[in-house]
Amino acid sequence: MAEPEQSLLNAFIDVYMSSLKYLDEFVSEPAKEFHLSFEQYLILREIARHDQVTLMDIASQRQVTRSAVSRQIKVLLRQGYLRQQPDENDRRRLYLIATPAGTEAERVIRQRISRRFQGWVDVYGETRAHELLNFIRDFSQVTRLKK
């Protein structure tokens, strides 16, 4: 590897070690008080915002396996944020419903995330925020194509 490329790789590693690996912590912190991961919060958010959501709806939307979503939903059920309700026409079909505790948790976490995001936009400005998001989308798409 040529020296300029090696310097760029070293700079990337430094940024990763000092910043990027903490991004998950930054994103998931607003949900910690409710003992939820960010992924669990996103599932709760989807269920709180829509009627008649099933486990398969969420798996399909996220393009993941049913078992991956099932593990997350079990946590939400166990903590009392969701309940299941059978479809009246097909008792095998279970709808996921946010409980009052789940609705409140979703509301509080959403407000915290909004404040955190607004702080980010206040620091970087809306134009730079859009540029960063576009770069991340592009990077994600390109890296997926090269697998």
N, C-alpha and C positions, 0 to 999 in steps of 0.2 A: 504494500500500500504506500502510495506517495505521501510525502510529508504533509501537504495541505489536507489530504483526505484523512490522514491520521490525526491531525490537529482537530479537524471537524468531528471525527469520531470521539476523541477525548472530550471535546466540549459537550457533545451530546451525552456522554456518560456522566459528566459532572452535573449537567442540568437534571438528568434523570435521578441521580443520587440525592441531589439537594432539593428537588422540587416535585417532579412528576410522580414519584412513587408515593408522595403524600397527598396526591389529588383525591384518591379514594377516601382518605380520612376527612379531607376538607368537605367533600360532598356528603358523606354519611353522618357527620357530626350532628346535624339538626334532628336526626331520628334516634339518636342514642338514648335519650331520656326515656323513650318508649320501648327500648330494647329491640329496635328494628334496624335491619340493614337498609341501605338505600334501595336495593332491589325489592325488598319486602315493602318498603314504603310505596314504590312505584306500582306494585300490584294492588295495594290497598287504595291508592289514588284512582286507579282504573276502575276498581269495583265501586268506590264511593261516587264516582262521576257517572256511571252507567247502570242501567237496569238489566237484569237477566244476563249477567256475565257468568260464564262457566269456566272451569279450569282449562278446557280445550280452547276456548276463545283466547285466553291469555297466552297459552303455549303457542298458538298459531300466530298471534299478533307479534310475539317476541321471537318467533322462529327458533324455539327451543323444544326440548322433549317435554312430554306430559309429566314425567317423573321429576324433572328439574323444577317445574312450577309447583308440583305437588309438595315437594319439600318445603318450599317457601310458604305455601298456603297452610300447611300443618302448623307452622309457627304462629301465623296470624290467627288461626282457629284456637290454638292452645292458649294464646294470650287474650282471647276474648275480643279481638278486633273484627272478626268475621263470624258469620254463621252460615250454615247451608240450608237451603230450602228446596225441597223436591218440586219439580214441575208438576202441575196438577194433571196434565195430559200424559206425561211419561215419567213415572216415579223414579226411573233410573237416572234421569237427568237432574243434576243438582245445580241450582243457582247459588252463587256466592253473594252474600248480603253483608254490607258493613253494619256492625252493631253501633249503638250510640257511642260507645267508647272508641270504636274504630273511626267513626265520623269525626269525633273530636280530635283524636290523634292526627288524622289526616289534615284537618284544618290547621292545627298548631304547627305541624311540620311544614306544611305548605307556606305558612306565613314566615317561618324561620328561613326556609330556602329562598323565598322571595326577597327578604331583607339581605341575605348573604349575597344573592345574585346582584341585587341593586348596588350593593357596596362595590362589587367587582366592576360593574358598569360605571359607577361614579369615578373609580380610580382610572380606568382605561378608556372610558368614552365609548359611546355606542358604535362608532365606526370601527374602532380597533377591536371591539368585542365581536362584531360581525366578521371581520377579517380573520380573527383567531378561530372562530367556529367554522368558517369556510375552509381554512387550512386543515383543521382536524378532520372534517368530513372528507376532504380530498385525500389526505394521508390515509385515512381508514379505507377508503375505496381502493386506492392504489395498492396498499399492502394486502388487501383481501384478494385482489386479482393475481398477485404473484405467488400465492400458495401452491 
